Amino acid sequence: MLSNYVPILMFLGIGVVIGAVPLAMGRILAPHNPDPEKLSPYECGFEAFEDSRMKFDVRYYLVAILFIIFDLEIAFLFPWAVALEEVGLFGFVAMMIFLLVLVIGFIYEWMKGALEWE
């Protein structure tokens, strides 16, 4: 029974080695000369002028959420398109309902002005 897991353990071991060896080599071989300029936070070439905990506009989060929603929609469409013959009419109708709900949500966001930047 344990012999069934040997290939998986080998795969995991090789993956850890492939990930750890370059990190260790970089740590050992790379020059390490820290100075205040290298250790300072990068802010687009100029000094930070506000607190790092400043509030973002709500529209930023709204656009991010919309992107995630429509990105997931595409992620569901690819496997559905590949397996369309197997899922048949039921799968087609289910996906059309799913897309209809997303389109209604998109129209709602559009009508509320969530996609407009002042």
Summary of the structure (lengths in Angstrom):
residues: 118
radius of gyration: 25.0
end to end distance: 64.5
largest distance: 65.3
contacts: 198
relative contact order: 0.06
helix: 72%
strand: 0%
